[in-house]
Amino acid sequence: MADIRKPMPDFSDVQSGSSSTARETPKSAVQEQTYTVKKGDSLSKIAKSLYGDASRWRRIFEANRDIIKDPDLIYPDQVLKIPNENA
């Protein structure tokens, strides 16, 4: 029976400190902001305050579908995840 061995990889030309193809995600893209709902708040008011555009309320709604079933019903003291403005 023939001895079939796979050749060993040659790492003789690898230099210490060389870069890899892996990229780090910028911290600003990973950080999650939160917002605690106050009496009288609505998703559009929160979007206007945080994004400068009330029509972006859907971003907040989509990020919080696990706790918000109806976008017209949010409650004081709810803690909402606020997606990064550029995400």
Legacy VTK file of the C-alpha trace (Angstrom):
# vtk DataFile Version 3.0
C-alpha trace
ASCII
DATASET POLYDATA
POINTS 87 float
0.000 0.000 0.000
1.393 3.397 -0.959
2.079 5.973 1.743
-0.079 8.956 0.696
0.616 11.999 2.852
-0.611 15.487 2.283
2.196 18.008 1.938
2.701 20.265 4.927
1.979 23.978 4.343
5.074 26.138 3.928
5.007 29.101 6.277
8.678 29.981 5.825
7.897 33.304 4.123
5.356 34.538 6.715
6.585 37.630 8.500
5.673 38.651 12.007
3.299 41.595 12.211
1.916 41.237 8.726
-1.726 42.131 8.200
-4.488 39.637 7.658
-7.657 39.841 5.624
-9.829 40.088 8.757
-11.269 43.543 9.370
-12.386 45.044 12.609
-15.826 46.578 12.771
-15.626 50.225 13.845
-16.865 50.689 17.408
-19.382 53.316 16.268
-21.114 50.686 14.148
-21.306 48.234 17.032
-22.270 50.508 19.896
-25.933 50.423 20.702
-27.675 53.443 22.089
-30.758 53.186 24.237
-33.557 55.604 24.989
-35.955 55.511 27.921
-39.464 56.502 26.868
-40.981 59.489 28.667
-44.641 60.382 29.078
-45.929 61.963 25.864
-43.264 60.367 23.645
-44.013 58.734 20.319
-41.654 56.955 17.966
-41.808 59.906 15.583
-40.980 62.371 18.377
-38.049 60.222 19.436
-36.841 59.937 15.811
-37.133 63.720 15.364
-35.153 64.293 18.549
-32.420 61.735 17.849
-32.187 61.721 14.043
-33.597 65.144 13.192
-36.265 63.472 11.048
-39.603 62.240 12.441
-40.172 60.012 9.408
-37.315 57.753 10.533
-39.465 56.313 13.358
-39.638 52.975 11.501
-35.914 52.393 12.175
-36.599 52.519 15.898
-39.701 50.357 15.541
-37.858 47.680 13.536
-35.005 47.582 16.067
-37.511 47.011 18.885
-40.027 44.607 17.362
-39.302 42.209 20.205
-40.861 44.655 22.697
-43.100 46.866 20.536
-46.015 45.138 18.839
-47.879 48.319 17.828
-45.794 51.401 16.928
-48.557 53.630 18.307
-48.305 52.036 21.748
-45.124 52.765 23.658
-45.019 53.332 27.381
-43.056 55.477 29.820
-39.965 53.730 31.196
-39.654 51.358 28.216
-36.017 51.146 27.179
-35.695 51.209 23.405
-32.698 50.254 21.303
-31.718 53.102 19.016
-29.994 52.017 15.799
-26.888 53.860 14.710
-27.908 56.774 12.512
-25.700 55.544 9.664
-26.665 51.880 9.918
LINES 1 88
87 0 1 2 3 4 5 6 7 8 9 10 11 12 13 14 15 16 17 18 19 20 21 22 23 24 25 26 27 28 29 30 31 32 33 34 35 36 37 38 39 40 41 42 43 44 45 46 47 48 49 50 51 52 53 54 55 56 57 58 59 60 61 62 63 64 65 66 67 68 69 70 71 72 73 74 75 76 77 78 79 80 81 82 83 84 85 86
